[in-house]
Amino acid sequence: MFEDLGLSGWTPLQAAVVLGLALGCAFGALAQRSRFCLRRAIAGEDAATRRGALAVWLVALSVATLGVQGAAAMEWIDLGETRFVVEDVALTSIILGGLVFGAGMVLSRGCASRLTVLAASGNMRAAACVVVFAIAAHATMKGVLNVIPQAFAGGDTALAPTLDAALGVSPWLIAGALAIVAALLAVRSGAKVSSLIMGAAIGALIPLGWVGTGLVLADEFDPIAFESLAFTRPAAEALFWTIAGTAIPAGFGVGFMGGVLLGAHLAARVNGEVQFASFDTPGQTARYMTGALFMGVGGVMAGGCTVGAGLGGVPTLGLSALVALGAIVLGAAATNGALGVLGRSTGMAGVPAE
């Protein structure tokens, strides 16, 4: 379809950078205003905060699922070509990676997406975590830390490729049930209507990413990656492109990361929320850096983060994405509970999301 756009002089990859930049700007601005983060739904400062954050996140997920399944029903995209719809699943790697990522986002007080948004508003703690996260992810994919996922390679488990196939039901039944649950929780959560609307808008970006890269920019002679919003691989790609931009071209992920930083910064500046913050103690620094390292390694092993595997992958109904998201939630909840038991005297007590 790309050749029909009339973008003379552009390649599909260059157009993908612009698409990523646009979607990233929208995500960054919306996430900055709504404080969008799954970590807040698990370890927020109080029950009301957790309910509100969960409602916003589920609204985003339900809109994303309806949109992705709708695009698939219209035959605009083939979900079987995504990395989440597979029959042979590296189950051990995904579960372990999800648990590690979940622990990491509790230690660093935010998932990768939230930390990227915070970095754009002047939070140097978050900025340092994003850099370490990107380095760890790249090292796990292609560098010295690749020995970790390789240790669990070859342990594939045969599963039904999607949840609807496993249950023998229509994907619309699952999408509809999720939408009903999200709507009921939204009504009972006490979350601001504006936050719920922004959550829905964030969810709508997911099918736009899939359709944009899988249909609009599709070119059989110059193919690009079929992908949507994510942070683990894009952060690694952005890091590599930053230090070797003359040797490798930018892609959708690089554009997306740049867009998130730009959109979040503009939103924070317009609302007077640009404020520099740094580490307070060496112990706090160690905690954040450990969390970022865990997220980088865990995100690669799990096949994505709360956005990549969760918000972007679960709408495909791929079981690998569902397993990854479940493990991330379990790892975060277990770590938050463990830190609460340890107590503040250890310097590792549980603290709310940033």
C-alpha positions as CSV (number, residue, x, y, z in Angstrom):
1,M,0.0,0.0,0.0
2,F,3.0,2.3,0.6
3,E,3.5,3.1,-3.1
4,D,-0.1,4.4,-3.3
5,L,0.7,7.2,-0.7
6,G,2.6,9.2,-3.2
7,L,5.5,9.9,-0.9
8,S,8.1,10.3,-3.6
9,G,11.6,10.2,-2.3
10,W,10.6,8.5,0.9
11,T,11.3,4.9,1.8
12,P,8.9,2.8,4.0
13,L,11.5,2.9,6.8
14,Q,11.7,6.7,6.7
15,A,7.9,6.9,6.8
16,A,7.9,4.5,9.7
17,V,10.1,6.9,11.7
18,V,7.5,9.7,11.1
19,L,4.7,7.4,12.1
20,G,6.6,6.4,15.3
21,L,7.3,10.0,16.1
22,A,3.6,10.9,15.7
23,L,2.3,8.0,17.8
24,G,5.1,8.6,20.4
25,C,4.2,12.3,20.7
26,A,0.6,11.4,21.3
27,F,1.5,8.6,23.8
28,G,3.9,10.9,25.7
29,A,1.5,13.7,26.1
30,L,-1.4,11.5,27.1
31,A,0.7,9.4,29.5
32,Q,2.2,12.5,31.1
33,R,-1.2,14.0,31.8
34,S,-2.9,10.8,32.9
35,R,0.1,9.4,34.8
36,F,-0.5,6.2,32.9
37,C,1.4,3.3,34.4
38,L,0.6,-0.3,35.4
39,R,3.0,0.0,38.3
40,R,0.7,2.5,40.0
41,A,-2.2,0.0,39.8
42,I,-0.1,-2.5,41.7
43,A,1.9,-0.4,44.1
44,G,0.2,3.0,44.2
45,E,0.2,5.0,47.4
46,D,-3.3,4.0,48.5
47,A,-6.3,1.9,47.4
48,A,-8.0,4.7,45.6
49,T,-5.0,5.5,43.5
50,R,-4.5,1.9,42.6
51,R,-8.2,1.5,41.6
52,G,-8.0,4.6,39.5
53,A,-4.8,3.6,37.8
54,L,-6.1,0.1,37.1
55,A,-9.3,1.5,35.6
56,V,-7.4,3.8,33.2
57,W,-5.1,0.9,32.2
58,L,-7.9,-1.5,31.6
59,V,-9.8,1.0,29.6
60,A,-6.8,1.5,27.4
61,L,-6.4,-2.3,27.0
62,S,-10.0,-2.8,26.1
63,V,-10.0,-0.1,23.5
64,A,-6.7,-1.5,22.1
65,T,-8.2,-5.0,22.0
66,L,-11.4,-3.9,20.2
67,G,-9.3,-1.9,17.7
68,V,-6.8,-4.6,17.0
69,Q,-9.5,-7.3,16.6
70,G,-11.5,-5.0,14.4
71,A,-8.5,-4.4,12.2
72,A,-8.0,-8.1,11.9
73,A,-11.6,-8.7,11.1
74,M,-11.4,-6.1,8.3
75,E,-8.4,-8.0,7.0
76,W,-6.2,-4.9,7.3
77,I,-3.7,-6.9,9.3
78,D,-2.8,-10.5,9.8
79,L,-2.3,-11.2,13.6
80,G,-0.6,-14.5,12.7
81,E,2.3,-12.5,11.5
82,T,2.9,-10.8,14.9
83,R,5.5,-12.1,17.2
84,F,2.9,-12.9,19.9
85,V,0.8,-15.4,17.9
86,V,2.9,-18.5,17.9
87,E,2.4,-22.2,18.8
88,D,5.8,-22.9,20.3
89,V,6.3,-20.6,23.3
90,A,9.5,-20.3,25.3
91,L,7.4,-20.5,28.4
92,T,10.2,-20.6,31.0
93,S,11.9,-17.6,29.5
94,I,8.7,-15.6,29.3
95,I,7.6,-16.3,32.8
96,L,11.1,-15.7,34.3
97,G,11.5,-12.6,32.3
98,G,8.1,-11.3,33.3
99,L,8.8,-11.9,37.0
100,V,12.2,-10.1,36.7
101,F,10.7,-7.2,34.8
102,G,7.9,-6.8,37.4
103,A,10.4,-6.8,40.2
104,G,12.5,-4.2,38.3
105,M,9.6,-1.8,37.8
106,V,8.8,-1.9,41.5
107,L,12.5,-1.2,42.5
108,S,12.7,1.7,40.0
109,R,9.3,3.1,40.9
110,G,7.9,2.9,37.4
111,C,7.7,0.8,34.3
112,A,9.8,1.7,31.3
113,S,7.1,3.8,29.7
114,R,6.4,5.8,32.9
115,L,10.2,6.4,33.5
116,T,10.6,7.6,29.9
117,V,7.7,10.1,30.4
118,L,9.2,11.2,33.7
119,A,12.6,11.7,32.2
120,A,11.1,14.1,29.7
121,S,9.9,16.4,32.5
122,G,13.4,16.6,34.2
123,N,13.5,13.6,36.5
124,M,17.1,12.6,36.4
125,R,16.4,9.4,38.4
126,A,14.1,8.3,35.6
127,A,16.5,9.4,32.9
128,A,19.3,7.4,34.4
129,C,17.0,4.4,34.6
130,V,16.0,4.7,30.9
131,V,19.6,4.7,29.9
132,V,20.5,1.7,32.0
133,F,17.3,-0.1,30.8
134,A,18.3,0.5,27.2
135,I,21.8,-0.7,27.7
136,A,20.7,-3.8,29.6
137,A,18.1,-4.6,26.9
138,H,20.6,-4.2,24.1
139,A,23.2,-6.3,26.0
140,T,20.6,-9.0,26.5
141,M,19.6,-9.1,22.9
142,K,23.0,-8.8,21.2
143,G,25.7,-8.4,23.8
144,V,27.3,-9.9,26.9
145,L,24.0,-10.5,28.7
146,N,22.7,-12.6,25.8
147,V,23.9,-15.7,27.7
148,I,20.9,-15.3,30.0
149,P,18.2,-15.8,27.5
150,Q,20.4,-18.4,25.7
151,A,20.4,-20.4,28.9
152,F,16.6,-20.9,28.5
153,A,16.6,-21.3,24.7
154,G,15.2,-24.5,23.2
155,G,12.6,-24.9,26.0
156,D,9.6,-24.2,23.8
157,T,6.1,-25.4,24.9
158,A,3.4,-26.2,22.4
159,L,0.4,-24.0,23.2
160,A,-2.7,-22.8,21.2
161,P,-1.5,-19.6,19.5
162,T,-4.3,-17.4,20.9
163,L,-6.6,-17.3,23.8
164,D,-9.7,-17.6,21.7
165,A,-8.3,-20.7,20.0
166,A,-7.5,-22.2,23.4
167,L,-11.0,-21.6,24.7
168,G,-12.8,-22.3,21.5
169,V,-14.7,-19.0,21.5
170,S,-15.0,-15.9,19.3
171,P,-12.3,-13.3,19.9
172,W,-15.2,-10.8,20.1
173,L,-16.5,-12.6,23.1
174,I,-13.2,-12.0,24.9
175,A,-12.9,-8.4,23.7
176,G,-16.4,-7.7,24.7
177,A,-16.0,-9.2,28.2
178,L,-12.8,-7.2,28.7
179,A,-14.6,-4.0,27.7
180,I,-17.5,-4.7,30.1
181,V,-15.0,-5.4,33.0
182,A,-13.1,-2.2,32.2
183,A,-16.3,-0.1,32.0
184,L,-17.6,-1.5,35.3
185,L,-14.3,-0.8,37.0
186,A,-14.1,2.7,35.5
187,V,-17.5,3.5,37.0
188,R,-16.7,2.2,40.4
189,S,-13.0,3.4,40.6
190,G,-13.6,7.1,41.1
191,A,-11.1,7.9,38.4
192,K,-11.4,11.2,36.7
193,V,-13.4,11.1,33.4
194,S,-10.6,13.0,31.7
195,S,-8.1,10.3,32.8
196,L,-10.4,7.6,31.5
197,I,-10.7,9.4,28.2
198,M,-7.0,9.8,27.9
199,G,-6.6,6.1,28.7
200,A,-9.0,5.2,25.9
201,A,-7.0,7.5,23.5
202,I,-3.8,5.7,24.5
203,G,-5.4,2.4,23.7
204,A,-6.5,3.6,20.3
205,L,-2.8,4.2,19.4
206,I,-2.1,0.5,19.5
207,P,-4.2,-0.5,16.5
208,L,-2.9,2.6,14.7
209,G,0.6,1.2,15.2
210,W,-0.3,-2.3,13.9
211,V,-2.2,-1.0,10.9
212,G,0.3,1.7,10.1
213,T,3.3,-0.7,10.0
214,G,1.4,-3.8,8.8
215,L,-0.8,-2.2,6.1
216,V,-0.3,1.5,5.3
217,L,3.5,1.3,5.1
218,A,3.7,-2.3,3.8
219,D,5.8,-2.7,0.7
220,E,6.8,-6.1,-0.6
221,F,9.9,-4.8,-2.2
222,D,11.1,-2.8,0.9
223,P,9.5,-4.5,3.9
224,I,9.6,-3.0,7.4
225,A,9.0,-4.6,10.8
226,F,5.3,-5.3,11.7
227,E,5.1,-3.6,15.1
228,S,3.2,-1.3,17.4
229,L,3.9,0.6,20.6
230,A,6.6,-0.9,22.8
231,F,9.6,0.2,24.9
232,T,12.1,-2.6,25.3
233,R,13.3,-3.1,21.7
234,P,12.8,0.6,20.8
235,A,14.9,1.8,23.7
236,A,17.7,-0.5,22.7
237,E,17.4,0.6,19.0
238,A,17.3,4.3,20.1
239,L,20.5,3.7,22.1
240,F,22.3,2.0,19.3
241,W,21.1,4.6,16.7
242,T,22.3,7.4,19.1
243,I,25.8,6.1,19.2
244,A,26.0,4.8,15.6
245,G,23.5,6.8,13.7
246,T,25.8,7.1,10.6
247,A,26.1,3.4,10.3
248,I,22.5,2.3,10.9
249,P,19.1,3.9,9.9
250,A,16.4,4.9,12.3
251,G,13.1,3.0,12.3
252,F,9.7,3.0,13.9
253,G,11.1,2.4,17.4
254,V,13.6,5.2,17.3
255,G,10.9,7.6,16.1
256,F,8.6,6.4,18.8
257,M,11.1,6.9,21.6
258,G,11.9,10.4,20.4
259,G,8.2,11.1,20.1
260,V,7.4,10.0,23.6
261,L,10.2,12.3,25.0
262,L,9.0,15.2,22.9
263,G,5.3,14.8,23.6
264,A,5.8,14.3,27.3
265,H,8.1,17.2,27.6
266,L,5.7,19.6,25.8
267,A,2.8,18.4,28.0
268,A,4.8,18.9,31.1
269,R,6.0,22.3,30.0
270,V,2.6,23.5,29.1
271,N,1.3,22.5,32.5
272,G,4.2,23.9,34.4
273,E,5.4,20.5,35.5
274,V,9.0,20.5,34.3
275,Q,11.0,20.0,37.5
276,F,14.5,18.6,37.9
277,A,15.0,15.8,40.5
278,S,17.9,13.6,41.3
279,F,19.0,10.8,43.6
280,D,18.9,11.5,47.3
281,T,21.2,8.7,48.6
282,P,23.6,6.1,47.3
283,G,21.2,3.4,48.4
284,Q,18.4,4.9,46.4
285,T,20.7,5.1,43.3
286,A,21.5,1.4,43.7
287,R,17.9,0.5,44.0
288,Y,16.9,2.4,40.8
289,M,19.8,1.1,38.8
290,T,19.1,-2.5,39.9
291,G,15.4,-2.1,38.9
292,A,16.4,-0.7,35.5
293,L,18.8,-3.6,34.9
294,F,16.1,-6.1,35.8
295,M,13.6,-4.4,33.4
296,G,16.1,-4.5,30.5
297,V,16.9,-8.2,31.0
298,G,13.4,-9.2,31.9
299,G,11.8,-7.2,29.0
300,V,13.9,-9.1,26.4
301,M,13.2,-12.5,28.0
302,A,9.5,-11.9,28.3
303,G,9.1,-10.5,24.8
304,G,8.2,-7.0,25.9
305,C,7.2,-4.7,28.8
306,T,3.9,-3.6,30.2
307,V,3.3,-1.7,26.9
308,G,5.0,-3.9,24.3
309,A,3.8,-7.3,25.6
310,G,0.9,-6.0,27.7
311,L,-0.9,-3.1,25.9
312,G,0.4,-4.0,22.5
313,G,0.6,-7.8,22.7
314,V,-2.5,-8.8,24.7
315,P,-4.9,-7.3,22.1
316,T,-3.7,-9.9,19.6
317,L,-4.9,-12.5,22.2
318,G,-1.6,-14.3,21.7
319,L,-1.0,-16.5,24.7
320,S,2.7,-15.6,24.9
321,A,1.7,-11.9,25.6
322,L,-0.9,-13.0,28.2
323,V,1.6,-15.1,30.0
324,A,4.2,-12.3,29.9
325,L,1.7,-9.7,31.3
326,G,0.6,-12.1,34.0
327,A,4.2,-12.8,35.1
328,I,5.0,-9.1,35.1
329,V,2.0,-8.4,37.4
330,L,2.9,-11.3,39.7
331,G,6.6,-10.2,39.9
332,A,5.6,-6.7,40.7
333,A,3.1,-7.6,43.4
334,A,5.4,-10.1,45.0
335,T,8.3,-7.7,45.1
336,N,6.2,-4.9,46.5
337,G,4.9,-7.2,49.2
338,A,8.4,-8.4,50.0
339,L,9.7,-4.8,50.3
340,G,6.9,-4.0,52.7
341,V,7.9,-6.9,54.9
342,L,11.5,-5.9,54.9
343,G,10.6,-2.5,56.2
344,R,12.2,0.9,55.8
345,S,15.1,0.1,58.1
346,T,16.7,-1.9,55.3
347,G,16.6,1.1,52.9
348,M,14.6,-1.1,50.5
349,A,11.1,-0.5,51.8
350,G,8.2,-0.4,49.3
351,V,7.5,3.2,48.0
352,P,4.7,4.4,45.7
353,A,5.1,4.8,42.0
354,E,6.6,8.1,40.8
